[in-house]
Amino acid sequence: MSETTAPLIRVNGLEKTYVMGPTQVYALRGVNLDIHRNNYLAIMGPSGSGKSTLMNILGCLDVPSAGSYELNGQQVARMDDDELARIRNKEIGFVFQTFNLLARTDALGNVSLPLVYGDIPAAQRRARAERALEAVGLKERMHHRPNELSGGQRQRVAIARALVNQPSILLADEPTGALDSRTGAEIMELFAQLHAEGNTIVLVTHEEDIAAHSHRTVRFRDGRVESDETRRPGA
């Protein structure tokens, strides 16, 4: 893929400040970052470095104090809450460390949930959710509730839910943090498969061995990009 094409994500001069009493705290300080389609990017940094703040802005869960954020050709930095919700549902798939599944709903219902907000007819919701569960190897377990699934299976359900709307980008926040090392390795193999199928993946992690699965690592420190390293696949 040529990196001369327009990026899927373009962040320019991004700043985020919080007012805490008389003090102004800078979470992001003039961040510039391009992410192209089919990138597989890991964001790393110590606590307080700004990586989680950036993830929240990329996921349209928060807005910057200054600077611009363009996602798939749309300027989202100044969108209102309704517009941000629409972009989140259409363009972004989220995978969280703690799965965030509805306990009383089976895997099929959990995966279907983003489609409900998109006013997709019931039969189409079911078909798309079944395909997403099949893609992560869980179609046989689609009628099981989260407490009937292992941690790895619950994360696969969460990944299927993130994929069901065919988003532009998959955002994963510490996706193996609640899993043992063997199950975590299986989830990272699934991410590699999804990337090979053309998905754009951005994950936040503090683990070097997890970041090593990506093809690019951006490290943050004190709200700024400290380094941006691209590796050849398999290197």
C-alpha positions in Angstrom: 0.0 0.0 0.0 1.3 3.4 -0.9 1.7 5.8 2.0 1.2 8.7 -0.5 -2.6 8.2 -0.4 -4.6 10.3 2.0 -4.4 8.9 5.6 -7.5 7.4 7.2 -6.6 9.4 10.3 -4.8 12.8 10.4 -4.1 14.5 13.7 -2.5 17.9 13.5 -1.4 20.1 16.4 -3.7 18.2 18.8 -3.8 19.5 22.3 -5.8 18.5 25.3 -5.9 20.5 28.6 -7.7 20.0 31.8 -8.3 22.6 34.5 -7.8 21.3 38.0 -8.4 24.2 40.4 -5.9 26.9 39.6 -3.8 24.6 37.6 -4.0 23.8 33.8 -2.8 20.2 33.1 -1.6 19.4 29.6 -2.5 15.8 28.5 -1.5 16.3 24.9 0.9 18.9 23.5 0.8 19.5 19.8 0.5 15.9 18.6 0.9 15.3 14.8 0.1 11.8 13.6 -1.1 10.1 10.4 -2.5 6.6 10.3 -3.1 5.0 6.9 -5.6 2.3 6.0 -4.5 -1.2 7.0 -1.9 0.2 9.5 -1.3 -2.0 12.5 -0.2 0.5 15.2 0.6 0.2 18.9 0.5 3.2 21.1 2.8 3.0 24.2 3.9 5.2 27.0 4.1 5.4 30.8 1.1 6.4 32.9 0.2 10.0 32.3 2.0 10.2 28.9 -1.2 11.0 27.0 -1.8 7.7 25.2 -5.2 7.1 26.7 -6.3 10.7 26.1 -5.3 10.2 22.4 -7.2 7.0 22.2 -10.3 8.7 23.6 -10.1 11.4 21.1 -9.5 9.0 18.2 -12.5 7.1 19.4 -14.7 10.2 19.5 -15.2 9.7 23.2 -13.6 13.1 23.9 -12.7 16.2 21.9 -9.4 18.1 21.8 -8.9 21.5 23.3 -7.0 22.6 20.1 -5.8 21.2 16.8 -7.6 19.1 14.2 -8.6 15.5 13.8 -9.7 14.2 10.5 -11.2 10.6 10.2 -12.0 9.1 6.9 -12.2 12.6 5.3 -14.4 14.1 8.0 -13.3 16.8 10.4 -14.5 15.5 13.8 -12.7 17.7 16.3 -15.6 20.2 16.6 -18.6 17.8 16.1 -21.4 17.9 18.6 -22.4 15.0 20.7 -25.0 13.6 18.3 -22.5 13.7 15.4 -19.8 12.1 17.5 -22.2 9.3 18.4 -23.0 8.7 14.8 -19.3 8.6 13.8 -18.5 6.2 16.7 -21.2 3.8 15.6 -20.4 3.9 11.9 -16.6 4.3 11.7 -15.1 2.9 15.0 -15.0 -0.5 16.6 -13.9 -0.7 20.2 -12.3 -3.5 22.1 -11.9 -3.0 25.8 -9.7 -4.7 28.4 -12.8 -5.7 30.5 -14.9 -6.9 27.5 -17.9 -4.6 28.4 -20.5 -7.3 27.5 -24.1 -7.4 28.7 -24.2 -10.2 31.3 -27.8 -11.3 30.6 -27.5 -11.2 26.8 -26.0 -14.1 24.8 -23.1 -13.6 22.4 -25.4 -13.0 19.4 -27.3 -10.3 21.3 -24.1 -8.6 22.4 -22.6 -8.6 18.9 -25.9 -7.3 17.4 -26.1 -4.3 19.8 -24.3 -1.7 17.6 -26.7 -2.6 14.7 -29.7 -1.8 16.9 -28.4 1.8 17.2 -28.0 1.9 13.4 -31.7 1.0 12.8 -30.8 -2.2 11.0 -33.7 -4.7 10.5 -33.8 -7.6 12.9 -33.1 -10.3 10.3 -30.2 -8.4 8.8 -28.8 -7.8 12.4 -28.9 -11.5 13.1 -27.2 -12.5 9.8 -24.4 -9.9 10.3 -23.8 -10.8 13.9 -23.6 -14.5 13.0 -21.0 -13.7 10.3 -19.0 -11.6 12.8 -19.0 -14.4 15.4 -18.0 -16.9 12.7 -15.1 -14.6 11.7 -13.7 -14.9 15.3 -14.3 -18.6 15.5 -17.3 -18.5 17.9 -20.4 -19.2 15.8 -20.9 -22.5 17.8 -21.2 -20.4 21.0 -23.5 -17.7 19.8 -26.3 -18.5 22.3 -24.0 -18.6 25.3 -24.0 -15.8 27.8 -20.7 -14.2 29.0 -20.6 -16.2 32.2 -20.7 -19.4 30.1 -17.7 -18.4 28.1 -14.0 -18.3 28.9 -12.1 -15.0 29.1 -10.7 -15.5 25.7 -14.1 -16.3 24.2 -15.6 -13.2 25.8 -12.9 -11.1 24.2 -13.6 -12.7 20.9 -17.3 -11.8 21.3 -16.1 -8.2 22.1 -14.0 -8.2 18.9 -16.9 -9.6 16.8 -19.1 -6.7 18.3 -16.4 -4.2 17.3 -16.3 -5.6 13.7 -20.1 -6.1 13.1 -20.5 -2.6 11.6 -17.5 -3.0 9.3 -15.8 0.1 10.9 -13.0 2.1 9.3 -10.8 1.5 12.3 -10.5 -1.0 15.2 -9.4 0.6 18.5 -8.2 -1.8 21.2 -7.4 -0.6 24.8 -5.2 -3.2 26.6 -7.0 -6.0 24.8 -5.1 -8.8 26.5 -4.8 -7.1 30.0 -7.4 -9.4 31.6 -6.2 -12.6 30.0 -3.5 -15.1 30.8 -0.5 -15.2 28.5 -1.6 -18.2 26.4 -5.1 -16.7 25.8 -3.6 -13.3 25.1 -1.4 -14.9 22.4 -4.5 -16.4 20.8 -6.2 -13.0 20.8 -3.1 -11.4 19.2 -3.1 -14.1 16.5 -6.7 -13.1 15.8 -5.7 -9.4 15.5 -3.0 -10.5 13.0 -5.6 -12.3 11.0 -8.0 -9.3 11.0 -5.1 -7.1 9.9 -4.2 -9.5 7.1 -7.9 -9.2 5.9 -7.5 -5.5 5.6 -8.6 -4.0 8.9 -6.9 -0.9 10.4 -5.9 -1.6 14.0 -4.7 0.8 16.7 -4.0 -0.7 20.1 -2.9 0.9 23.4 -0.7 -1.3 25.5 2.0 -1.1 28.1 3.4 -4.5 27.2 6.4 -4.7 24.9 5.6 -8.2 23.7 2.0 -7.2 22.7 3.3 -4.1 20.9 5.8 -6.3 19.0 2.8 -7.9 17.1 2.1 -4.5 15.5 4.0 -3.1 12.5 4.4 0.4 13.9 4.9 1.6 17.5 4.3 5.2 18.6 5.7 6.1 22.0 4.3 9.0 24.1 5.9 10.9 26.9 4.6 14.0 28.6 1.8 14.5 26.1 4.1 14.4 23.0 5.2 11.8 20.5 8.6 10.6 21.6 9.3 8.1 18.8 7.5 6.6 15.8 9.0 3.3 14.6 7.8 1.2 11.6 8.9 -2.4 11.3 8.6 -4.9 8.5 6.0 -7.5 9.2 7.7 -10.4 11.0 10.8 -8.4 11.8 
